[in-house]
Every structure is written in structure tokens, then in C-alpha cells.
Amino acid sequence: MSITIKEIAELCGVSHGTVDRALNDRPGISLKTKEKILKVAADLNYQPDFLARSLAKGTTKTIGLVLFDLYNRSFSQLTNSIEMESRQREYFVNLLLTDKSFETEKQAIEHLVNRKVDGIILFPINQGADFEQYLKRFNVPIVTICNKLSDYWSYIGIDDRSAMSDAVQYVIDKGYQRIVYICPPLAYHGVSNIYTQEKRLEGLLEGMRLKNFAEEPIIVTDKHYIRALDNIDLKLKRTAIICSCDQYALETMNYLKDKGIRIPDDIGLLGFDNIDVLKYITPKLTTVHYNVEQMGKLAVDVLLEQIDKSAVTSPPLIEYKIIEGESL
């Protein structure tokens, strides 16, 4: 059983308050007494009772992070950024993954609330008025990232529609005559919160309209999207494959290489996210970049502002740009 402040006080012949001042580096105690108390605490391996401290101060110095998975490298980068920024601000992060389960997401939120986290950063898959009422009842600061709920909640993201619109126009200006768009999450339209992917699809169609591109896109929503490519004659016209994230683009690149299809000689390829592993890929992938580390830092900043001031704010969207590679 760990040593308590009361026991340290008895061993040192001082009051409970004197021990508390020594351990928390507060004034009102002589240097000699402080050194004596700290030595006894160290010798007996004293560990502070964070739960008791949190009840006394009304804060646990912890935040929750709820994501559906870490398979996409950009999610891993985002998580790392959130953890690093939180640690610098003297907060600990409790990460929970939901595996794209609506019920598991709710269980994760309740788990965090029951453990008195000071706030939650949420990448939601649930949506709608009922879910928002569910969140409001906990009275816990929440910042949403990537998938937006409504303007009631602080939101961190990019202008996905404009980013994809610009990317598609960039592709069309390269002289491509047909577009294949790979985005398996679109299969969950109307079922799950896929705000980011829906905005990227809107941007795809908008970019084509702005360029008066008459050819209808081939939109692949099958989770077995590589298998679906077997049913498309990729050499019929000068075709560009646009992927809603780099993860799909890298899998597609491997498929094309296995088929002996040259990139970009036979077919063009565009990704989205500019994940860090692209520096190892040949040919260099053309993609859409946004600063995912900035996104994580901003999410923590906005959440802590809510915690400190109860102020719900949504900062400007993260800037984006097209990174020209060798795949178009």
C-alpha cells in the first residue's frame, strides 16, 4: 500500500498542510523542512493520489480522443500531434478506437465521461439531432475533427470541397479524358457520418463542372475497390484515377504496377492527405497536402480554451495545397 500524506506528516513531525506545501512547491515553509519532507517522500516512493486531487481541483488534466481506427496513416499522425501538444500543456490523452461501430463510439464517450476527462476530441461516425442531444447531456467540452456534426460544436478540418475541386481541375488541365474516383466510405452515405468524404465528392463534381468536363466519372465505392478495378478498361481512354485518400492511392499504385500499367505513361494517379510515408514511394505521388500536425495542435488548443473559458469556437479551416509529384 502506498504511503500517504498523513503518514509523511507523522514521520516528519509536521502538519498535513506543511507536507502539502512541500510536495506542491508552495510558500509558507522553511527550506530545511521542505527538504526533509521531500527526502522522506522520495525514500518511501510517495505517489500522489491524482483522483483525490482531481476531485479537489475539479479537473483531471486528462482529455479523451475518440477515433474509429488508425489504419489510415494520417490518423496516426493526427493522434501523435494531439498527444504531443497535450503533453506540452500538461495533459494526458486517453485514446479509444471504435472500429466504426455506432454503439462502441457511444460506449467510448461514456467511458471517458465516467472517468472525468476534462474534454473530448471526437472524430464522429454518429450524426443527427438525437446524437447531438446525447452529447449535450454530458456537459463536457467537445471538439470535433474531420467529420463535422453541426455549427454548435467546435470543428477542426479543411475545406475538403474546395481542395478536391482544385485537385480535379488540376487533373483535367493535364489533359485526362476520363476520371475514376475511388472512395469506399461513400457506401455509407446516409448511414454513417462521412462528412469529409461527402465534401470531397462534392468537390470532385464541382471541379468537373467548372471545367465543362462532359465525361461522367466512374465512382468506386466497393470496399474491395482493387477487385472492382478489374472490371474497368483502364486503357480505353486517357484515364486518371483520383483517390479520396493516399491509402487508397498506394494500394492502387501497387495494383497498377502488378498489371504492368505504367504511371503516369499509361494512367494518372492522384491521392489526398500527403501522408508522411509518401517520401518512400516511387513514382512520387501527386496529392493534396494539409498540415495534419497543425490540425492536431489546433484541436488541443480549442479544447483547452473551452475547458478554461467555456467558449465554443471554430477557428479558420486548415489551409491546403496540391503537391505536384510524378504520377500525373
Secondary structure as UniProt FT lines:
FT   HELIX           5..12
FT   HELIX           16..23
FT   TURN            24..25
FT   HELIX           31..43
FT   TURN            44..45
FT   HELIX           50..57
FT   STRAND          62..67
FT   HELIX           73..88
FT   TURN            89..90
FT   STRAND          92..97
FT   TURN            99..100
FT   HELIX           102..114
FT   TURN            115..116
FT   STRAND          119..122
FT   HELIX           129..136
FT   TURN            137..138
FT   STRAND          142..145
FT   TURN            151..152
FT   STRAND          154..156
FT   HELIX           160..173
FT   TURN            174..175
FT   STRAND          178..182
FT   HELIX           184..188
FT   TURN            189..191
FT   HELIX           195..210
FT   TURN            211..212
FT   STRAND          218..220
FT   HELIX           225..229
FT   TURN            230..231
FT   TURN            234..235
FT   STRAND          239..243
FT   HELIX           246..258
FT   TURN            259..260
FT   TURN            263..266
FT   STRAND          268..270
FT   HELIX           276..280
FT   STRAND          286..290
FT   HELIX           292..309
FT   STRAND          320..323
//
